[in-house]
Amino acid sequence: MMVLTVIIPVLMLGAVLALGRYEEWILPPAEEPEQQPHAAVSSPSGV
């Protein structure tokens, strides 16, 4: 039983690291939202 106590967390850590490493391959690329044109910003002094 002690062996399972050591092996299970190590295997879970390996799975989490593997999923994080290959996340780009597993998930489809996220579509970037279209950028809205920004309003012109002027200073209060009018310069």
N, CA, C and O atoms as a Maestro MAE file, in Angstrom:
{
 s_m_m2io_version
 :::
 2.0.0
}

f_m_ct {
 s_m_title
 :::
 protein
 m_atom[188] {
  # First column is atom index #
  i_m_mmod_type
  r_m_x_coord
  r_m_y_coord
  r_m_z_coord
  i_m_residue_number
  s_m_chain_name
  s_m_pdb_residue_name
  s_m_pdb_atom_name
  i_m_atomic_number
  :::
  1 25 0.819 -1.205 0.000 1 A "MET " " N  " 7
  2 3 0.000 0.000 0.000 1 A "MET " " CA " 6
  3 2 0.857 1.262 0.000 1 A "MET " " C  " 6
  4 15 0.467 2.276 -0.578 1 A "MET " " O  " 8
  5 25 2.017 1.207 0.641 2 A "MET " " N  " 7
  6 3 2.879 2.388 0.653 2 A "MET " " CA " 6
  7 2 3.380 2.709 -0.747 2 A "MET " " C  " 6
  8 15 3.596 3.870 -1.093 2 A "MET " " O  " 8
  9 25 3.560 1.671 -1.541 3 A "VAL " " N  " 7
  10 3 4.030 1.900 -2.904 3 A "VAL " " CA " 6
  11 2 2.982 2.694 -3.684 3 A "VAL " " C  " 6
  12 15 3.332 3.603 -4.437 3 A "VAL " " O  " 8
  13 25 1.707 2.362 -3.512 4 A "LEU " " N  " 7
  14 3 0.647 3.108 -4.188 4 A "LEU " " CA " 6
  15 2 0.596 4.549 -3.710 4 A "LEU " " C  " 6
  16 15 0.305 5.457 -4.489 4 A "LEU " " O  " 8
  17 25 0.878 4.759 -2.433 5 A "THR " " N  " 7
  18 3 0.872 6.106 -1.871 5 A "THR " " CA " 6
  19 2 1.922 6.981 -2.547 5 A "THR " " C  " 6
  20 15 1.738 8.192 -2.665 5 A "THR " " O  " 8
  21 25 2.995 6.389 -2.980 6 A "VAL " " N  " 7
  22 3 4.066 7.138 -3.648 6 A "VAL " " CA " 6
  23 2 3.824 7.212 -5.152 6 A "VAL " " C  " 6
  24 15 4.038 8.258 -5.763 6 A "VAL " " O  " 8
  25 25 3.383 6.117 -5.746 7 A "ILE " " N  " 7
  26 3 3.281 6.046 -7.203 7 A "ILE " " CA " 6
  27 2 2.122 6.884 -7.744 7 A "ILE " " C  " 6
  28 15 2.282 7.557 -8.762 7 A "ILE " " O  " 8
  29 25 0.969 6.859 -7.091 8 A "ILE " " N  " 7
  30 3 -0.208 7.557 -7.621 8 A "ILE " " CA " 6
  31 2 0.024 9.062 -7.750 8 A "ILE " " C  " 6
  32 15 -0.258 9.609 -8.816 8 A "ILE " " O  " 8
  33 25 0.522 9.767 -6.726 9 A "PRO " " N  " 7
  34 3 0.765 11.208 -6.921 9 A "PRO " " CA " 6
  35 2 1.803 11.503 -8.002 9 A "PRO " " C  " 6
  36 15 1.679 12.490 -8.727 9 A "PRO " " O  " 8
  37 25 2.810 10.666 -8.113 10 A "VAL " " N  " 7
  38 3 3.831 10.874 -9.146 10 A "VAL " " CA " 6
  39 2 3.216 10.707 -10.532 10 A "VAL " " C  " 6
  40 15 3.508 11.489 -11.438 10 A "VAL " " O  " 8
  41 25 2.372 9.700 -10.703 11 A "LEU " " N  " 7
  42 3 1.712 9.502 -11.993 11 A "LEU " " CA " 6
  43 2 0.750 10.646 -12.307 11 A "LEU " " C  " 6
  44 15 0.656 11.083 -13.454 11 A "LEU " " O  " 8
  45 25 0.044 11.126 -11.301 12 A "MET " " N  " 7
  46 3 -0.872 12.243 -11.514 12 A "MET " " CA " 6
  47 2 -0.104 13.508 -11.895 12 A "MET " " C  " 6
  48 15 -0.535 14.254 -12.775 12 A "MET " " O  " 8
  49 25 1.019 13.749 -11.243 13 A "LEU " " N  " 7
  50 3 1.847 14.901 -11.582 13 A "LEU " " CA " 6
  51 2 2.350 14.789 -13.018 13 A "LEU " " C  " 6
  52 15 2.353 15.775 -13.755 13 A "LEU " " O  " 8
  53 25 2.770 13.611 -13.409 14 A "GLY " " N  " 7
  54 3 3.222 13.398 -14.781 14 A "GLY " " CA " 6
  55 2 2.115 13.646 -15.792 14 A "GLY " " C  " 6
  56 15 2.361 14.213 -16.857 14 A "GLY " " O  " 8
  57 25 0.888 13.224 -15.465 15 A "ALA " " N  " 7
  58 3 -0.241 13.447 -16.370 15 A "ALA " " CA " 6
  59 2 -0.541 14.933 -16.504 15 A "ALA " " C  " 6
  60 15 -0.800 15.416 -17.607 15 A "ALA " " O  " 8
  61 25 -0.510 15.662 -15.395 16 A "VAL " " N  " 7
  62 3 -0.780 17.106 -15.438 16 A "VAL " " CA " 6
  63 2 0.295 17.822 -16.248 16 A "VAL " " C  " 6
  64 15 -0.018 18.697 -17.055 16 A "VAL " " O  " 8
  65 25 1.542 17.464 -16.042 17 A "LEU " " N  " 7
  66 3 2.624 18.095 -16.799 17 A "LEU " " CA " 6
  67 2 2.529 17.766 -18.282 17 A "LEU " " C  " 6
  68 15 2.775 18.627 -19.127 17 A "LEU " " O  " 8
  69 25 2.172 16.520 -18.603 18 A "ALA " " N  " 7
  70 3 2.044 16.132 -20.006 18 A "ALA " " CA " 6
  71 2 0.894 16.871 -20.670 18 A "ALA " " C  " 6
  72 15 1.025 17.317 -21.810 18 A "ALA " " O  " 8
  73 25 -0.234 17.010 -19.975 19 A "LEU " " N  " 7
  74 3 -1.368 17.727 -20.552 19 A "LEU " " CA " 6
  75 2 -1.030 19.198 -20.759 19 A "LEU " " C  " 6
  76 15 -1.434 19.793 -21.758 19 A "LEU " " O  " 8
  77 25 -0.301 19.779 -19.837 20 A "GLY " " N  " 7
  78 3 0.094 21.172 -19.988 20 A "GLY " " CA " 6
  79 2 1.057 21.358 -21.144 20 A "GLY " " C  " 6
  80 15 0.998 22.360 -21.857 20 A "GLY " " O  " 8
  81 25 1.939 20.394 -21.328 21 A "ARG " " N  " 7
  82 3 2.941 20.508 -22.388 21 A "ARG " " CA " 6
  83 2 2.317 20.376 -23.767 21 A "ARG " " C  " 6
  84 15 2.697 21.093 -24.693 21 A "ARG " " O  " 8
  85 25 1.361 19.467 -23.909 22 A "TYR " " N  " 7
  86 3 0.780 19.196 -25.219 22 A "TYR " " CA " 6
  87 2 -0.605 19.804 -25.377 22 A "TYR " " C  " 6
  88 15 -1.398 19.348 -26.201 22 A "TYR " " O  " 8
  89 25 -0.895 20.832 -24.588 23 A "GLU " " N  " 7
  90 3 -2.202 21.481 -24.639 23 A "GLU " " CA " 6
  91 2 -2.463 22.088 -26.011 23 A "GLU " " C  " 6
  92 15 -3.592 22.049 -26.501 23 A "GLU " " O  " 8
  93 25 -1.431 22.647 -26.635 24 A "GLU " " N  " 7
  94 3 -1.601 23.280 -27.935 24 A "GLU " " CA " 6
  95 2 -2.033 22.265 -28.989 24 A "GLU " " C  " 6
  96 15 -2.785 22.594 -29.907 24 A "GLU " " O  " 8
  97 25 -1.556 21.037 -28.854 25 A "TRP " " N  " 7
  98 3 -1.899 20.013 -29.835 25 A "TRP " " CA " 6
  99 2 -3.287 19.446 -29.582 25 A "TRP " " C  " 6
  100 15 -3.985 19.071 -30.525 25 A "TRP " " O  " 8
  101 25 -3.694 19.378 -28.323 26 A "ILE " " N  " 7
  102 3 -4.968 18.753 -27.970 26 A "ILE " " CA " 6
  103 2 -6.134 19.683 -28.276 26 A "ILE " " C  " 6
  104 15 -7.125 19.268 -28.877 26 A "ILE " " O  " 8
  105 25 -6.015 20.940 -27.863 27 A "LEU " " N  " 7
  106 3 -7.111 21.889 -28.021 27 A "LEU " " CA " 6
  107 2 -6.986 22.627 -29.345 27 A "LEU " " C  " 6
  108 15 -5.875 22.895 -29.803 27 A "LEU " " O  " 8
  109 25 -8.120 22.962 -29.968 28 A "PRO " " N  " 7
  110 3 -8.047 23.765 -31.194 28 A "PRO " " CA " 6
  111 2 -7.576 25.168 -30.858 28 A "PRO " " C  " 6
  112 15 -7.794 25.640 -29.743 28 A "PRO " " O  " 8
  113 25 -6.935 25.840 -31.802 29 A "PRO " " N  " 7
  114 3 -6.463 27.205 -31.517 29 A "PRO " " CA " 6
  115 2 -7.640 28.138 -31.260 29 A "PRO " " C  " 6
  116 15 -8.666 28.061 -31.935 29 A "PRO " " O  " 8
  117 25 -7.480 29.009 -30.291 30 A "ALA " " N  " 7
  118 3 -8.533 29.963 -29.949 30 A "ALA " " CA " 6
  119 2 -8.563 31.067 -30.997 30 A "ALA " " C  " 6
  120 15 -7.526 31.587 -31.407 30 A "ALA " " O  " 8
  121 25 -9.765 31.409 -31.418 31 A "GLU " " N  " 7
  122 3 -9.894 32.492 -32.387 31 A "GLU " " CA " 6
  123 2 -9.756 33.813 -31.651 31 A "GLU " " C  " 6
  124 15 -10.403 34.043 -30.630 31 A "GLU " " O  " 8
  125 25 -8.907 34.670 -32.181 32 A "GLU " " N  " 7
  126 3 -8.710 35.969 -31.548 32 A "GLU " " CA " 6
  127 2 -9.838 36.899 -31.971 32 A "GLU " " C  " 6
  128 15 -10.162 36.978 -33.156 32 A "GLU " " O  " 8
  129 25 -10.435 37.597 -31.024 33 A "PRO " " N  " 7
  130 3 -11.515 38.516 -31.389 33 A "PRO " " CA " 6
  131 2 -10.987 39.674 -32.232 33 A "PRO " " C  " 6
  132 15 -9.842 40.103 -32.090 33 A "PRO " " O  " 8
  133 25 -11.853 40.164 -33.111 34 A "GLU " " N  " 7
  134 3 -11.444 41.291 -33.946 34 A "GLU " " CA " 6
  135 2 -11.233 42.509 -33.063 34 A "GLU " " C  " 6
  136 15 -12.020 42.783 -32.156 34 A "GLU " " O  " 8
  137 25 -10.175 43.224 -33.339 35 A "GLN " " N  " 7
  138 3 -9.880 44.396 -32.526 35 A "GLN " " CA " 6
  139 2 -10.714 45.572 -33.013 35 A "GLN " " C  " 6
  140 15 -10.775 45.859 -34.208 35 A "GLN " " O  " 8
  141 25 -11.349 46.240 -32.072 36 A "GLN " " N  " 7
  142 3 -12.142 47.418 -32.385 36 A "GLN " " CA " 6
  143 2 -11.202 48.608 -32.536 36 A "GLN " " C  " 6
  144 15 -10.220 48.715 -31.801 36 A "GLN " " O  " 8
  145 25 -11.487 49.500 -33.474 37 A "PRO " " N  " 7
  146 3 -10.639 50.695 -33.585 37 A "PRO " " CA " 6
  147 2 -10.783 51.544 -32.329 37 A "PRO " " C  " 6
  148 15 -11.888 51.757 -31.830 37 A "PRO " " O  " 8
  149 25 -9.674 52.014 -31.837 38 A "HIS " " N  " 7
  150 3 -9.679 52.806 -30.614 38 A "HIS " " CA " 6
  151 2 -10.052 54.251 -30.926 38 A "HIS " " C  " 6
  152 15 -9.705 54.787 -31.979 38 A "HIS " " O  " 8
  153 25 -10.757 54.859 -30.001 39 A "ALA " " N  " 7
  154 3 -11.120 56.267 -30.158 39 A "ALA " " CA " 6
  155 2 -9.872 57.121 -29.968 39 A "ALA " " C  " 6
  156 15 -8.973 56.774 -29.201 39 A "ALA " " O  " 8
  157 25 -9.837 58.236 -30.678 40 A "ALA " " N  " 7
  158 3 -8.704 59.147 -30.539 40 A "ALA " " CA " 6
  159 2 -8.723 59.760 -29.142 40 A "ALA " " C  " 6
  160 15 -9.762 60.207 -28.655 40 A "ALA " " O  " 8
  161 25 -7.572 59.771 -28.522 41 A "VAL " " N  " 7
  162 3 -7.463 60.317 -27.172 41 A "VAL " " CA " 6
  163 2 -6.733 61.646 -27.262 41 A "VAL " " C  " 6
  164 15 -5.641 61.730 -27.824 41 A "VAL " " O  " 8
  165 25 -7.337 62.671 -26.711 42 A "SER " " N  " 7
  166 3 -6.671 63.975 -26.699 42 A "SER " " CA " 6
  167 2 -6.473 64.405 -25.258 42 A "SER " " C  " 6
  168 15 -7.227 64.018 -24.366 42 A "SER " " O  " 8
  169 25 -5.458 65.200 -25.052 43 A "SER " " N  " 7
  170 3 -5.185 65.681 -23.699 43 A "SER " " CA " 6
  171 2 -6.124 66.839 -23.376 43 A "SER " " C  " 6
  172 15 -6.582 67.530 -24.286 43 A "SER " " O  " 8
  173 25 -6.413 67.059 -22.117 44 A "PRO " " N  " 7
  174 3 -7.319 68.154 -21.749 44 A "PRO " " CA " 6
  175 2 -6.807 69.531 -22.178 44 A "PRO " " C  " 6
  176 15 -7.602 70.453 -22.359 44 A "PRO " " O  " 8
  177 25 -5.494 69.680 -22.342 45 A "SER " " N  " 7
  178 3 -4.954 70.987 -22.732 45 A "SER " " CA " 6
  179 2 -5.126 71.244 -24.227 45 A "SER " " C  " 6
  180 15 -4.921 72.367 -24.689 45 A "SER " " O  " 8
  181 25 -5.500 70.218 -24.982 46 A "GLY " " N  " 7
  182 3 -5.712 70.378 -26.413 46 A "GLY " " CA " 6
  183 2 -4.445 70.296 -27.227 46 A "GLY " " C  " 6
  184 15 -4.457 70.655 -28.405 46 A "GLY " " O  " 8
  185 25 -3.349 69.835 -26.646 47 A "VAL " " N  " 7
  186 3 -2.070 69.758 -27.350 47 A "VAL " " CA " 6
  187 2 -1.976 68.449 -28.080 47 A "VAL " " C  " 6
  188 15 -0.972 68.181 -28.740 47 A "VAL " " O  " 8
  :::
 }
 m_bond[187] {
  # First column is bond index #
  i_m_from
  i_m_to
  i_m_order
  :::
  1 1 2 1
  2 2 3 1
  3 3 4 2
  4 3 5 1
  5 5 6 1
  6 6 7 1
  7 7 8 2
  8 7 9 1
  9 9 10 1
  10 10 11 1
  11 11 12 2
  12 11 13 1
  13 13 14 1
  14 14 15 1
  15 15 16 2
  16 15 17 1
  17 17 18 1
  18 18 19 1
  19 19 20 2
  20 19 21 1
  21 21 22 1
  22 22 23 1
  23 23 24 2
  24 23 25 1
  25 25 26 1
  26 26 27 1
  27 27 28 2
  28 27 29 1
  29 29 30 1
  30 30 31 1
  31 31 32 2
  32 31 33 1
  33 33 34 1
  34 34 35 1
  35 35 36 2
  36 35 37 1
  37 37 38 1
  38 38 39 1
  39 39 40 2
  40 39 41 1
  41 41 42 1
  42 42 43 1
  43 43 44 2
  44 43 45 1
  45 45 46 1
  46 46 47 1
  47 47 48 2
  48 47 49 1
  49 49 50 1
  50 50 51 1
  51 51 52 2
  52 51 53 1
  53 53 54 1
  54 54 55 1
  55 55 56 2
  56 55 57 1
  57 57 58 1
  58 58 59 1
  59 59 60 2
  60 59 61 1
  61 61 62 1
  62 62 63 1
  63 63 64 2
  64 63 65 1
  65 65 66 1
  66 66 67 1
  67 67 68 2
  68 67 69 1
  69 69 70 1
  70 70 71 1
  71 71 72 2
  72 71 73 1
  73 73 74 1
  74 74 75 1
  75 75 76 2
  76 75 77 1
  77 77 78 1
  78 78 79 1
  79 79 80 2
  80 79 81 1
  81 81 82 1
  82 82 83 1
  83 83 84 2
  84 83 85 1
  85 85 86 1
  86 86 87 1
  87 87 88 2
  88 87 89 1
  89 89 90 1
  90 90 91 1
  91 91 92 2
  92 91 93 1
  93 93 94 1
  94 94 95 1
  95 95 96 2
  96 95 97 1
  97 97 98 1
  98 98 99 1
  99 99 100 2
  100 99 101 1
  101 101 102 1
  102 102 103 1
  103 103 104 2
  104 103 105 1
  105 105 106 1
  106 106 107 1
  107 107 108 2
  108 107 109 1
  109 109 110 1
  110 110 111 1
  111 111 112 2
  112 111 113 1
  113 113 114 1
  114 114 115 1
  115 115 116 2
  116 115 117 1
  117 117 118 1
  118 118 119 1
  119 119 120 2
  120 119 121 1
  121 121 122 1
  122 122 123 1
  123 123 124 2
  124 123 125 1
  125 125 126 1
  126 126 127 1
  127 127 128 2
  128 127 129 1
  129 129 130 1
  130 130 131 1
  131 131 132 2
  132 131 133 1
  133 133 134 1
  134 134 135 1
  135 135 136 2
  136 135 137 1
  137 137 138 1
  138 138 139 1
  139 139 140 2
  140 139 141 1
  141 141 142 1
  142 142 143 1
  143 143 144 2
  144 143 145 1
  145 145 146 1
  146 146 147 1
  147 147 148 2
  148 147 149 1
  149 149 150 1
  150 150 151 1
  151 151 152 2
  152 151 153 1
  153 153 154 1
  154 154 155 1
  155 155 156 2
  156 155 157 1
  157 157 158 1
  158 158 159 1
  159 159 160 2
  160 159 161 1
  161 161 162 1
  162 162 163 1
  163 163 164 2
  164 163 165 1
  165 165 166 1
  166 166 167 1
  167 167 168 2
  168 167 169 1
  169 169 170 1
  170 170 171 1
  171 171 172 2
  172 171 173 1
  173 173 174 1
  174 174 175 1
  175 175 176 2
  176 175 177 1
  177 177 178 1
  178 178 179 1
  179 179 180 2
  180 179 181 1
  181 181 182 1
  182 182 183 1
  183 183 184 2
  184 183 185 1
  185 185 186 1
  186 186 187 1
  187 187 188 2
  :::
 }
}
